[in-house]
Amino acid sequence: MGTDEMSCLGLTEEQERIYRLCLREPGIGLDGLIDQLRLSPHAAREELGRLRELGLLHSEVPTQGGSEEPSGEDRPSDEDGLAAADPDVAVARLLDLRLHELHEKLQQVTELQPLVASLRPESAEQRPPTVVGIEQITDLPKIRDRIDDLAFFAREEVSLVEPSTALRPEDIEQDRPRVLRCLRRGLTVRTVLVRKVLDHAPTVAYLRELESHGARVRLVSHTTAKIQMYDRRTAVVPVHPEDSSRGALFAQESGLVSNILAMFESIWAESDDLGALLGERRSEDDDGPSELERMVLRAMCSGGKDEAGARDLGVSVRTYRRYIADLMQLLGAGNRPQAALLARERGWI
């Protein structure tokens, strides 16, 4: 009890204890909370109110043969049984709220830079301007150059969260050299994307390529966070989470970076390994090929060069050839023509 594990998501220790108790004992009422957690009635009501606002708790309404919304004296109160929101929903909601708060704080800090500039002429003693610790860049080429510099000088770890359901081919081609260089230099690379990317074959191929070079890739059911973290000291987030054209914020201020890092770790803890999820899909498909593997088979059977097939699928030649080798083993084929014949016999292409 009271482990305070959800503090990075904005919950107090008492709020976390209440939420956990409601998960364990659905239908518990206010009196039960007071007895088990030894809270005063006033404190318990205040914490319940906050948890209701966050959408983590709601009152259980007994059904009486109808679905009409209760009103008046029938409306649920704190004395009624309490139900906790599903942990997946609760954590996702808290993460979204924390991300919104962090964006607001980052923007407030960046707004201090014009203030310093306006105050400087008033100072009797002229001093060189100080670095605030957060920089806003709106020019896309400059953003890319700065990220390239951060990746080049990173010495320990790169941590990434991408909320897109599919990576564009141009983004993959731009990111691949940077990430592979980090991996070749021995850096730890951790990447989190949403599970929806499993439906996009080029993205899956790129992620498997990163894994083959040592990256750790996980998928989460839902997130709106877009984070890049370098050596746990520099964080890059968009100025606006839904409009990347407005630029990016580069933060090196310890408090903000610590909060963003805590958010990344929370998302990482809620995610699942890419390999495990791909294995589940393979089992569901009765050991048949994935959509990407079917595309590789079709490209192989077309008779074109590997370079052309890899380019059409948006993957590297090395990844393309590894897929062919895996498929030949799966089919029990000794060469490509035999693999093509067996694939046709099984109806895979």
Secondary structure by P-SEA (a helix, b strand, c coil): ccccccccccccaaaaaaaaaaaacccccaaaaaaaacccaaaaaaaaaaaaaaccbbbbbbbcccccccccccccccccbbbbccaaaaaaaaaaaaaaaaaaaaaaaaaaaaaaaaaccccccccccccccbbbbccaaaaaaaaaaaaaacccbbbbbbccccccaaaaaaaaaaaaaaaaabbbbbbbbcccccccaaaaaaaaaaaaabbbbbbccccccccccccccbbbbbccccccccbbbbbccaaaaaaaaaaaaaaaaacccaaaaaaaaaaaacccccaaaaaaaaaaaccccaaaaaaaacccaaaaaaaaaaaaaaaccccaaaaaaaaaaaccc
